[in-house]
Amino acid sequence: MSDGAVVLGPDGLLRCPWGLEAESRADYRAYHDTEWGRPVHGDDALYERICLESFQSGLSWLTILRRREGFRAAFADFSIPKVAAFTAADEERLLADPGIIRNRAKIAAALANARAAAELAPGELDGIVWSYAPPAGRPAPRTYADVPAITPESTALAKDLKKRGFRFIGPTTAYALMQACGLVNDHLADCHVRG
């Protein structure tokens, strides 16, 4: 494993070290190169990322990444109105679905979060999440030691979402959401994706 600095990929490109983890090069490399850190907008898209980041808590991101299509199928493509209307029978169906992580608390949180998001006006979830993007100009991290696990913005975002009825989203999960959805750019300084 590297010292937390960028690593040279087999294609000759420098990447964040997690983008080249040996067990999963193709999956992580594609996600690293084409999705992570790119701006995500739209209520349903952000609801999906909130759910996936919450399900990831305590697990590797690879576990979630490899089940993403199963999650999309199980959660009606993360349509907020559809998931908000899920019943107790749907919850039991989800608990039996081998295509997702079958954790009762995380499933209950995903359903509660859809109901909380459904209470918001169209575009409001997008506005809330993006209102916590820190100002531009933060120095690019050189190694993973320079990447925080939480920030004042992620703490405030988690607190705001909880106040609105969202569950299973603390400051660390909120920061992972901010990284994944492009509110912050935590690609390392020499990573070819940065910029």
C-alpha positions in Angstrom: 0.0 0.0 0.0 1.2 3.5 -0.7 2.1 6.2 1.9 -1.2 8.0 1.1 0.2 9.9 -1.9 -0.9 9.3 -5.5 0.1 6.0 -7.2 0.9 5.3 -10.8 -1.7 3.1 -12.5 -1.1 0.4 -15.1 -2.3 2.9 -17.7 0.4 5.4 -16.7 -1.9 7.8 -15.0 -1.5 9.0 -11.4 -4.5 8.4 -9.1 -5.6 8.6 -5.5 -4.4 5.3 -4.0 -7.9 4.0 -3.3 -8.6 4.2 -7.0 -6.1 1.4 -7.6 -6.7 -1.0 -4.7 -5.5 -4.3 -5.9 -8.6 -6.4 -5.2 -10.9 -4.1 -7.1 -8.9 -2.1 -9.7 -11.5 -2.0 -12.4 -14.5 -1.1 -10.1 -12.7 1.5 -8.1 -10.7 3.0 -11.0 -13.9 3.5 -13.0 -15.7 5.1 -10.0 -12.7 7.2 -9.1 -12.1 8.4 -12.7 -15.7 9.1 -13.8 -17.9 9.8 -10.7 -16.3 10.5 -7.4 -15.9 14.2 -6.8 -18.0 15.3 -9.8 -20.9 17.6 -9.1 -24.2 15.8 -8.5 -27.5 17.7 -8.5 -31.1 16.8 -8.3 -33.2 15.7 -5.3 -33.5 12.0 -6.3 -29.8 11.8 -7.2 -28.8 13.3 -3.9 -31.3 11.1 -2.0 -29.6 8.1 -3.7 -26.2 9.3 -2.6 -27.4 9.9 1.0 -28.8 6.4 1.1 -25.7 4.7 -0.4 -23.4 6.6 2.0 -25.5 5.6 4.9 -25.6 2.0 3.9 -21.8 2.1 3.5 -21.3 3.1 7.1 -19.1 0.4 8.6 -18.5 -1.3 5.3 -16.2 -0.9 2.4 -17.4 1.4 -0.4 -16.7 -1.5 -2.8 -19.5 -3.5 -1.1 -21.9 -0.7 -2.0 -20.5 0.0 -5.4 -21.0 -3.6 -6.5 -24.6 -3.7 -5.2 -25.6 -0.3 -6.6 -27.8 -1.7 -9.3 -29.5 -3.9 -6.8 -30.1 -0.9 -4.6 -31.6 1.0 -7.5 -33.9 -1.9 -8.4 -35.0 -2.4 -4.7 -35.5 1.3 -4.1 -37.4 2.3 -7.3 -34.4 4.1 -8.8 -34.4 6.2 -5.6 -37.5 8.1 -6.7 -38.3 10.1 -3.5 -42.1 10.0 -4.0 -42.1 6.2 -4.7 -39.9 5.3 -1.8 -41.8 7.6 0.5 -44.9 5.6 -0.3 -43.2 2.2 0.6 -45.2 0.2 3.2 -44.3 -2.2 6.0 -44.5 -4.9 3.3 -41.9 -3.1 1.2 -39.7 -2.9 4.3 -40.0 -6.7 4.7 -39.3 -7.2 1.0 -36.1 -5.1 1.3 -35.0 -7.1 4.4 -35.1 -10.2 2.3 -33.5 -8.8 -0.8 -30.0 -10.3 -1.4 -29.1 -7.5 -3.9 -28.7 -4.9 -1.1 -27.3 -4.6 2.4 -30.1 -6.1 4.6 -29.6 -4.0 7.7 -32.9 -3.2 9.4 -31.8 0.2 10.8 -30.3 1.3 7.5 -33.4 0.3 5.5 -35.6 2.1 8.0 -33.4 5.2 7.7 -33.6 5.1 3.9 -37.4 5.0 4.1 -37.6 7.7 6.7 -35.2 9.8 4.6 -37.5 9.5 1.6 -40.4 10.6 3.7 -38.4 13.6 5.0 -37.2 14.5 1.5 -40.8 14.2 0.2 -41.8 17.0 2.7 -39.4 19.4 1.0 -40.3 21.5 -2.0 -38.9 20.4 -5.4 -35.2 21.3 -5.6 -35.0 22.0 -1.9 -32.9 19.0 -1.0 -30.4 20.0 -3.7 -30.4 23.5 -2.3 -29.9 22.4 1.2 -27.0 20.0 0.4 -25.2 22.5 -1.9 -25.6 25.4 0.6 -23.0 23.6 2.7 -20.3 23.5 0.0 -17.3 25.2 1.4 -15.8 28.2 -0.3 -13.4 27.4 -3.1 -9.7 27.8 -2.6 -8.9 25.1 -0.1 -5.4 23.8 -0.9 -5.4 20.4 -2.7 -4.5 17.5 -0.4 -1.1 16.0 -1.2 -1.7 12.8 0.8 -4.6 11.2 2.7 -3.3 12.7 5.9 -4.4 16.0 4.4 -8.0 14.9 3.9 -10.3 15.5 6.9 -12.9 12.9 8.0 -15.3 15.7 9.1 -15.5 19.5 8.6 -17.5 22.3 10.1 -19.6 22.2 6.9 -20.3 18.4 7.1 -21.2 18.8 10.8 -23.6 21.6 10.0 -25.1 19.6 7.0 -25.7 16.6 9.1 -27.3 18.7 11.8 -29.6 20.4 9.3 -30.7 17.1 7.7 -31.4 15.6 11.1 -33.4 18.6 12.1 -35.5 17.9 8.9 -36.1 14.3 9.9 -33.2 12.5 8.1 -31.6 9.6 9.9 -28.3 7.7 9.9 -26.4 10.8 8.7 -23.7 12.1 10.9 -20.8 14.4 10.1 -18.5 11.7 8.7 -21.3 10.3 6.4 -22.1 13.9 5.4 -18.5 14.6 4.5 -18.3 11.4 2.4 -21.5 12.6 0.7 -19.8 16.0 0.1 -16.7 14.3 -1.4 -18.7 11.9 -3.6 -21.1 14.6 -4.9 -18.4 17.2 -5.7 -19.1 19.7 -3.0 -15.4 19.3 -2.2 -12.6 18.1 -4.4 -10.5 15.6 -2.4 -8.7 14.1 -5.3 -5.0 14.4 -4.4 -3.0 17.3 -5.9 -1.2 15.1 -8.4 -4.2 12.9 -9.3 -5.0 13.1 -13.0 -8.7 13.5 -12.3 -8.2 16.7 -10.2 -8.9 19.9 -12.0 
